[in-house]
Amino acid sequence: MRSPIPTPGILLLAAALVPGTPLGTRAVEYIAVAALVVILLDGGMDIGWTRMRGSVRPVVSLGVLGTFLTAGALALVAHHVLGYDWKLAGVIGAALAPTDPAVVFSVLGGTEIRGRSRTILEGEAGVNDPAGIALMLGMIDLATHDNASWLHVIADFGLQMGIGVALGVIGALVLARLRHPALLLAGAGALFGLTTLAHGSGFLAVFVAGIMIGEHETPPYGWLAGSAEVVVFVALGLTISLSGLPWGDAIVLTLVLALLIRPLVVLVSLATARLERGERIFIAWGGLKGAVPILLAAFAVIDDVRGAGSVYGLVFVAVLLSVFCQGSLVPAVARRVGLSS
């Protein structure tokens, strides 16, 4: 019998309950980056250009504009309601803004969803991870440098996204010629590295390349993406102890995000999209959090942002609540709005 709780949530909680010294955030950064390359490539190939073509505008709108709107709204709540200073509030907003491809793909994997909402949710998860990472790096810059400005953050964001898309399209031409799964995976890793060196979003480049080559190739290692999902959530769970975490603040943020911010962001971002009411409701509920927000909070810890340790615990709890509470209800919501039987 299939558990209503998404597998990533079970893995994350089980690892956090393991006694002993938590795993260092630097080690987890390397593990998570490698796992996300596999997950995003496989997810992009699974979507393919045929499915994505009819949903590009809502995916980009929700994945980019929606990420900024979510981060800003969360920062306002973190500052005015929970009392965090503006710098930490901005870090919290940037960390919790992206949805997570591993969780979204896991929850939707065995569920037949009518219409375009599934493609939009999966596409958003692939696009807003690079967007969230670029935004978080900008927030860390603002938090650690007195001379940093919002103009610099916006300019750097646009540069990373533009280079990521361009090199993703070019990289797809090369990756499409690599027929062996091991070579394809190695090529994706090389594409990520080269794009990062070019100051672009390596994650976006890999996802775009996966979409482009998915038109002609079947994802050859879905099992590997599943294994990467297991590894990254276990590794992230081992970074923390559940005692002494800010559960109250996390509950407030999770409730406000799920019941107010996310629905409003979907309403604004998808205002011109041709979607049924049930599809909009499902997309609003399906913005699940996962490994990426925790990884983004780890970036703040690694870069010595003052107070980042408390933010890391807050984000960890918010992710647990999102996966367990929201994620377990995704199939029921899909049935309720008439998108699945």
C-alpha positions in Angstrom: 0.0 0.0 0.0 1.4 3.4 -1.0 2.1 5.8 1.9 0.3 9.1 1.7 3.5 10.8 3.0 6.1 11.6 0.3 9.2 9.5 0.6 11.6 12.5 0.9 9.8 13.6 4.1 10.3 10.1 5.7 14.0 10.1 4.7 14.6 13.6 6.0 13.0 12.9 9.4 14.5 9.5 9.8 18.0 10.9 9.2 17.4 13.8 11.6 16.5 11.3 14.3 19.9 9.4 14.0 21.9 10.2 17.1 25.5 11.5 16.9 27.3 14.4 15.5 25.5 16.2 12.7 27.1 16.1 9.2 28.9 19.3 8.2 27.1 21.6 5.8 30.1 21.9 3.5 30.0 18.1 2.8 26.3 18.2 2.3 26.7 21.1 -0.2 28.8 18.9 -2.5 26.4 15.9 -2.1 23.3 18.0 -2.8 24.8 19.8 -5.8 25.7 16.5 -7.5 22.3 15.0 -6.7 20.4 18.0 -8.0 22.3 17.8 -11.3 21.0 14.2 -11.8 17.5 15.1 -10.6 17.2 18.2 -12.8 18.5 16.4 -15.9 16.2 13.5 -15.4 13.3 15.7 -14.7 13.9 17.9 -17.7 14.2 14.8 -20.0 11.0 13.4 -18.5 9.1 16.6 -19.3 10.6 17.1 -22.8 10.0 20.0 -25.2 6.7 18.8 -26.5 5.1 19.0 -23.0 7.0 22.1 -22.1 6.3 24.1 -25.2 2.6 24.8 -24.4 3.5 25.8 -20.8 6.6 27.9 -21.2 5.0 31.2 -20.3 3.3 30.1 -17.1 6.4 28.1 -16.1 8.8 31.0 -16.5 6.3 33.5 -14.9 5.8 31.2 -11.9 9.4 30.1 -11.7 11.0 33.6 -11.9 8.4 36.2 -11.0 6.8 33.9 -8.5 10.1 33.2 -6.8 10.7 36.9 -6.3 7.2 37.6 -5.1 7.3 34.6 -2.7 10.7 35.7 -1.3 9.6 39.3 -0.8 6.4 38.3 1.0 8.1 35.8 3.2 10.7 38.4 4.1 7.9 40.8 5.2 6.4 38.2 7.4 9.7 37.2 8.9 10.5 40.8 9.7 7.2 42.3 10.8 5.6 39.2 12.4 8.5 37.1 13.7 11.0 40.0 14.4 14.0 39.0 12.3 16.1 41.9 11.1 15.8 42.7 7.4 19.0 40.9 6.3 18.0 37.6 7.9 14.4 38.1 6.8 15.7 38.4 3.2 17.8 35.2 3.6 14.7 33.4 5.0 12.6 34.6 2.1 15.2 33.6 -0.5 15.7 30.1 1.1 12.0 29.2 1.2 10.9 30.7 -2.1 11.9 27.8 -4.4 9.8 24.6 -4.7 11.8 21.4 -4.9 12.0 19.1 -8.0 12.8 16.0 -6.0 9.7 16.3 -3.8 7.4 17.5 -6.7 8.6 14.7 -9.0 8.2 12.1 -6.1 4.7 13.2 -5.2 3.5 13.4 -8.8 5.3 10.4 -10.0 2.5 7.9 -9.7 -0.4 10.3 -10.0 -2.2 11.0 -13.3 -3.1 14.7 -13.5 -5.4 16.0 -16.1 -4.5 19.3 -17.9 -1.3 21.3 -17.8 -0.9 21.8 -14.0 1.5 18.8 -13.7 3.8 20.2 -16.4 3.6 23.7 -14.8 4.5 22.4 -11.4 7.4 20.3 -12.6 8.6 23.0 -14.9 8.4 25.6 -12.1 10.4 23.3 -9.8 13.2 23.1 -12.4 13.2 26.8 -13.1 12.8 28.3 -9.6 15.7 26.3 -8.2 18.3 28.2 -10.3 16.3 31.4 -9.7 16.3 30.8 -5.9 20.0 30.0 -5.8 20.9 33.2 -7.7 18.6 35.2 -5.4 20.1 33.6 -2.3 23.7 34.4 -3.4 22.5 38.0 -3.9 21.0 38.1 -0.4 24.2 36.7 1.1 26.1 39.4 -0.7 23.8 42.0 0.8 24.1 40.5 4.2 27.9 40.3 4.3 28.9 43.4 2.3 27.9 47.0 3.3 28.5 48.3 -0.3 26.3 45.7 -2.0 23.2 47.0 -3.7 19.9 45.6 -5.1 20.9 46.8 -8.6 23.9 44.5 -8.4 21.7 41.6 -7.2 19.2 42.1 -10.1 22.0 42.5 -12.7 23.8 39.3 -11.5 20.5 37.4 -11.4 19.7 38.3 -15.1 23.3 37.4 -16.1 23.1 34.0 -14.4 19.7 33.2 -16.0 20.6 34.3 -19.5 23.9 32.4 -19.5 22.2 29.3 -18.1 19.6 29.2 -20.8 22.0 29.9 -23.6 24.6 27.3 -22.5 21.8 24.8 -21.8 20.5 25.0 -25.4 24.1 24.7 -26.7 24.9 21.9 -24.3 21.8 20.0 -25.5 23.4 19.7 -28.9 26.4 18.0 -27.4 24.5 15.9 -24.9 22.1 14.6 -27.5 25.1 12.8 -29.1 26.0 11.0 -25.9 24.0 7.8 -26.2 25.5 5.9 -23.2 23.8 6.9 -19.8 27.2 7.2 -18.1 28.5 9.6 -20.8 25.3 11.6 -20.7 25.6 12.0 -16.9 29.2 13.0 -17.2 28.3 15.5 -19.9 25.7 17.0 -17.7 28.2 17.4 -14.9 30.6 19.1 -17.3 27.8 21.4 -18.5 27.1 22.4 -15.0 30.7 23.1 -14.3 31.4 25.1 -17.4 28.2 27.2 -17.0 29.1 27.9 -13.4 32.6 29.0 -14.5 31.0 31.3 -17.0 29.0 32.9 -14.2 25.8 31.4 -15.3 23.3 29.1 -13.6 24.6 25.6 -14.0 21.4 24.1 -12.6 19.3 26.0 -15.2 21.6 24.9 -18.0 21.3 21.2 -17.0 17.5 21.5 -16.8 17.1 23.3 -20.1 19.4 20.7 -21.8 17.3 17.9 -20.3 14.2 19.4 -21.7 15.7 19.8 -25.2 17.1 16.3 -25.4 14.1 14.7 -23.8 12.2 15.2 -27.0 14.3 12.5 -28.6 15.6 10.4 -25.7 14.0 8.5 -22.9 15.4 9.3 -19.5 17.9 6.4 -19.1 18.5 6.5 -15.4 15.3 7.3 -13.6 16.5 4.9 -11.0 19.7 7.0 -10.5 17.6 10.1 -10.0 15.6 8.2 -7.4 18.8 7.1 -5.7 20.1 10.7 -5.8 16.9 11.8 -4.1 17.5 9.3 -1.3 21.1 10.4 -0.8 20.4 14.1 -0.7 17.5 13.9 1.8 19.4 11.5 4.1 22.5 13.8 3.9 20.5 16.9 4.7 18.7 15.1 7.6 22.1 14.2 9.1 23.1 17.9 9.3 20.8 18.7 12.2 19.3 17.6 15.6 15.6 18.1 16.1 16.0 19.4 19.6 15.9 23.2 20.2 14.6 24.0 16.7 12.3 27.1 16.2 9.1 25.1 15.6 6.8 28.0 16.4 8.3 30.4 13.9 8.4 27.6 11.3 4.8 26.8 11.8 3.8 30.4 11.3 5.8 30.8 8.1 4.6 27.5 6.7 0.9 28.3 7.3 1.2 31.8 5.9 3.1 30.5 2.9 0.7 27.7 2.1 -2.6 29.4 2.8 -1.9 33.0 1.8 1.3 33.8 0.0 1.4 30.9 -2.4 -2.2 31.3 -3.6 -1.7 35.0 -4.1 1.6 34.4 -6.0 -0.1 31.9 -8.2 -3.0 34.3 -8.8 -0.6 37.1 -9.9 1.9 35.0 -11.8 -0.7 33.0 -13.7 -3.2 35.8 -14.2 -3.1 35.5 -18.0 -2.7 31.8 -18.2 -5.5 29.7 -19.7 -6.1 27.4 -16.8 -9.2 26.0 -15.1 -10.0 27.0 -11.5 -9.2 23.5 -10.3 -5.8 23.6 -12.0 -5.0 26.9 -10.3 -6.0 25.5 -6.9 -3.8 22.4 -7.5 -0.8 24.5 -8.5 -1.2 26.7 -5.5 -1.3 23.7 -3.2 1.5 21.9 -5.0 4.3 24.3 -4.3 6.2 21.9 -2.0 9.5 22.6 -0.3 12.4 20.2 -0.1 16.1 19.8 -0.4 16.8 23.1 -2.2 15.6 25.4 0.5 17.7 23.6 3.1 20.7 23.7 0.7 20.2 27.5 0.3 20.1 28.0 4.0 23.3 26.0 4.2 24.9 28.5 1.8 24.2 31.2 4.3 25.8 29.2 7.1 28.9 28.4 5.0 29.3 32.1 4.1 29.1 33.2 7.7 26.0 35.2 7.6 25.3 36.4 11.1 22.3 34.4 12.6 22.3 31.9 9.7 22.4 29.0 12.1 18.9 29.8 13.5 17.7 30.3 9.9 19.0 26.9 8.9 16.9 25.3 11.7 13.9 27.3 10.8 14.1 26.3 7.1 14.6 22.7 8.0 11.4 22.6 10.1 9.5 24.5 7.4 10.5 21.9 4.9 9.5 19.0 7.1 6.1 20.6 7.6 5.6 21.3 3.9 6.5 17.7 2.9 4.5 16.0 5.6 1.4 18.2 5.7 1.2 19.6 2.2 2.8 16.8 0.3 0.6 14.1 1.9 -2.5 15.9 0.7 -1.5 16.5 -2.9 -3.3 13.4 -4.3 -6.5 14.3 -2.3 -6.4 17.8 -3.5 -6.0 16.6 -7.1 -9.1 14.4 -6.7 -11.1 17.2 -5.0 -10.6 19.7 -7.8 -11.3 17.0 -10.5 -7.8 16.6 -11.9 -7.5 12.9 -11.1 -9.7 10.0 -10.2 
